């Protein structure tokens, strides 16, 4: 959790093809068996690329950087066979919707954005009622524009599958981040844009009530609203706290609660939450908040709300 964040931390998610209960290994359909094989190859390659990049970054931090050309060559060796396998498969099975969606996701993951758009547009044209294609294209347009097109495509994905929380979450994040575009698109003011984003998050949470990342995204949204809706923010963070499963997650949320409380004059409550943070890797953030709390207490009397508490 990023304490200083003033926007939801979670970026829009790409929708994966939904798997049927009967897995390819349990069917005799050779097309589906090959498709599953490609998915495994895809996942393995992306995981290996992530490992190589992290390893290279670690070496660079120690002053032993891997030559970029060498790293790029290794990555390309992992990408090429997967891309070729997808292309061969889709040439033989051009109407395989899940294959097209997955190939677009792979292309997007490796930074081939234009090719990913082309792939997902093909899927959208072949299967206009497939919400994943609309969602994935909306994600891309949310990055490269036009932003209004992203709003429209998220709305279509939600219309096609109103029970998928990812679509609501993605649109909420995009509305929140691109408030001016949302104001123009929907002809509403900034306050109403915040309300729209928050309502979308709430819709997502109703569909996925135990998702801690979603709950923290929602809670972090309140940092951007000026003046902050303190009670709503505290309610949101306390809800996230109820979903936390371990001390690390709980203590990260204690820091957020403390931040909201100290900035709203609830100094005693802020101190209680800071005292509950014991994780060593949170010590720097805790100390920073502690220093801020001491300064605020010295220059500001407790709020009336804090006195009641």
VOVOMAR-670767 format. One line per 2 residues: number of its first residue (from 0); their letters; for each residue x, y, z of C-alpha. Coordinates in steps of 0.25 Angstrom, whole numbers. Example, Ala and Ser with C-alpha at 12.3 -4.5 7.8 and 13.67 -1.06 7.14 Angstrom:
# VOVOMAR-670767
0) AS) 49,-18,31  55,-4,29
***
This chain:
# VOVOMAR-670767
0) XX) 0,0,0  5,14,-4
2) XX) 3,23,7  5,36,-1
4) XX) -4,32,-12  -15,41,-15
6) XX) -21,33,-26  -26,18,-26
8) XX) -13,9,-27  -19,-2,-35
10) XX) -19,1,-50  -30,-4,-60
12) XX) -29,-19,-61  -29,-27,-74
14) XX) -41,-37,-75  -36,-51,-78
16) XX) -44,-61,-86  -53,-68,-76
18) XX) -50,-83,-75  -61,-93,-75
20) XX) -63,-104,-64  -58,-115,-74
22) XX) -43,-112,-76  -36,-115,-89
24) XX) -29,-127,-83  -42,-133,-80
26) XX) -47,-131,-95  -44,-138,-107
28) XX) -44,-126,-115  -30,-124,-121
30) XX) -33,-109,-124  -36,-106,-109
32) XX) -24,-115,-105  -15,-106,-113
34) XX) -21,-94,-108  -18,-98,-94
36) XX) -4,-101,-98  -2,-87,-103
38) XX) -7,-81,-91  3,-89,-82
40) XX) 14,-85,-92  9,-70,-91
42) XX) 9,-70,-75  22,-77,-74
44) XX) 29,-67,-84  23,-55,-77
46) XX) 27,-60,-63  41,-63,-68
48) XX) 42,-49,-74  38,-43,-61
50) XX) 49,-51,-54  59,-47,-64
52) XX) 56,-32,-62  56,-33,-47
54) XX) 69,-40,-47  75,-29,-57
56) XX) 70,-18,-48  76,-25,-35
58) XX) 89,-26,-42  89,-12,-47
60) XX) 86,-7,-33  99,-15,-28
62) XX) 107,-8,-39  107,-20,-48
64) XX) 97,-16,-59  94,-27,-70
66) XX) 96,-20,-84  82,-16,-89
68) XX) 85,-22,-102  87,-36,-95
70) XX) 74,-34,-87  66,-30,-99
72) XX) 71,-42,-107  67,-52,-96
74) XX) 54,-46,-95  52,-46,-110
76) XX) 55,-61,-110  44,-63,-100
78) XX) 34,-55,-108  36,-60,-122
80) XX) 32,-74,-121  19,-70,-113
82) XX) 15,-60,-123  18,-70,-134
84) XX) 9,-80,-128  -2,-71,-126
86) XX) -2,-66,-140  -1,-80,-146
88) XX) -13,-84,-137  -22,-72,-141
90) XX) -18,-74,-155  -24,-88,-154
92) XX) -35,-84,-145  -38,-70,-148
94) XX) -52,-70,-141  -46,-75,-127
96) XX) -51,-63,-119  -43,-67,-106
98) XX) -30,-69,-114  -32,-55,-120
100) XX) -34,-49,-106  -22,-56,-100
102) XX) -13,-52,-112  -17,-38,-110
104) XX) -14,-39,-95  0,-45,-98
106) XX) 3,-34,-108  -1,-23,-98
108) XX) 7,-29,-88  20,-29,-96
110) XX) 17,-14,-100  12,-17,-114
112) XX) 0,-7,-112  -4,-5,-126
114) XX) -4,-19,-130  -12,-22,-117
116) XX) -23,-12,-121  -24,-19,-135
118) XX) -25,-32,-129  -36,-28,-119
120) XX) -43,-20,-130  -44,-33,-138
122) XX) -50,-40,-127  -60,-29,-124
124) XX) -64,-29,-139  -66,-44,-139
126) XX) -73,-45,-125  -79,-31,-122
128) XX) -86,-37,-110  -73,-41,-103
130) XX) -70,-31,-92  -56,-35,-90
132) XX) -52,-29,-103  -59,-16,-100
134) XX) -52,-15,-86  -38,-18,-91
136) XX) -40,-8,-102  -45,2,-92
138) XX) -32,0,-84  -24,3,-95
140) XX) -31,16,-99  -30,20,-84
142) XX) -15,20,-86  -14,26,-100
144) XX) -27,33,-103  -37,37,-106
146) XX) -42,36,-92  -56,38,-95
148) XX) -55,25,-104  -50,18,-92
150) XX) -63,22,-84  -72,18,-95
152) XX) -65,4,-96  -66,2,-81
154) XX) -80,5,-81  -82,-5,-92
156) XX) -75,-16,-85  -83,-13,-72
158) XX) -96,-14,-81  -92,-27,-86
160) XX) -88,-33,-73  -93,-25,-61
162) XX) -88,-36,-51  -73,-34,-54
164) XX) -67,-26,-44  -54,-23,-51
166) XX) -62,-15,-62  -68,-6,-51
168) XX) -54,-4,-44  -47,-1,-57
170) XX) -57,10,-61  -57,15,-46
172) XX) -42,17,-47  -42,23,-61
174) XX) -53,33,-57  -46,37,-44
176) XX) -32,39,-52  -38,47,-63
178) XX) -48,56,-56  -48,67,-67
180) XX) -51,57,-78  -62,51,-69
182) XX) -68,65,-66  -68,68,-81
184) XX) -74,54,-85  -85,54,-75
186) XX) -87,69,-73  -85,69,-58
188) XX) -77,76,-48  -64,71,-41
190) XX) -72,67,-29  -82,59,-37
192) XX) -70,52,-44  -65,48,-30
194) XX) -78,43,-27  -79,35,-40
196) XX) -66,28,-38  -69,25,-23
198) XX) -82,19,-28  -75,10,-38
200) XX) -66,5,-27  -77,2,-18
202) XX) -84,-6,-30  -71,-14,-31
204) XX) -70,-16,-17  -84,-22,-16
206) XX) -80,-32,-27  -67,-35,-20
208) XX) -69,-32,-5  -56,-39,0
210) XX) -46,-33,-10  -36,-25,-1
212) XX) -29,-18,-13  -42,-13,-18
214) XX) -46,-8,-4  -33,0,-2
216) XX) -34,6,-16  -48,11,-12
218) XX) -43,16,1  -31,23,-6
220) XX) -40,31,-15  -44,40,-3
222) XX) -30,46,-3  -33,53,-16
224) XX) -46,59,-11  -44,73,-5
226) XX) -49,75,6  -47,61,10
228) XX) -60,54,14  -54,49,27
230) XX) -65,40,32  -67,33,19
232) XX) -52,32,17  -50,25,31
234) XX) -62,16,29  -56,12,16
236) XX) -42,9,22  -49,2,34
238) XX) -56,-7,24  -43,-10,17
240) XX) -37,-13,31  -49,-24,33
242) XX) -44,-31,20  -29,-31,24
244) XX) -24,-45,27  -10,-43,33
246) XX) -2,-33,41  5,-27,29
248) XX) -9,-23,22  -15,-18,35
250) XX) -3,-9,39  -3,-3,25
252) XX) -17,1,27  -14,6,41
254) XX) -4,16,35  -15,21,25
256) XX) -25,22,37  -15,30,44
258) XX) -12,39,32  -27,42,31
260) XX) -29,45,46  -17,54,48
262) XX) -21,62,36  -35,64,42
264) XX) -30,67,56  -33,54,62
266) XX) -19,53,69  -22,43,79
268) XX) -28,33,70  -16,35,60
270) XX) -6,32,71  -14,20,75
272) XX) -13,15,61  2,18,59
274) XX) 5,11,72  -1,-2,66
276) XX) 9,-2,54  21,-11,57
278) XX) 26,-15,44  40,-11,41
280) XX) 38,-8,27  27,2,31
282) XX) 36,9,41  40,21,31
284) XX) 25,24,28  21,22,42
286) XX) 32,32,47  28,42,36
288) XX) 14,42,41  18,43,55
290) XX) 26,55,52  15,61,45
292) XX) 5,58,57  15,65,67
294) XX) 15,77,58  0,78,56
296) XX) -2,76,71  7,87,74
298) XX) 1,97,65  -14,92,64
300) XX) -24,90,75  -32,77,74
302) XX) -44,78,66  -58,78,73
304) XX) -60,64,67  -47,59,73
306) XX) -51,64,87  -64,56,86
308) X) -56,44,82
***
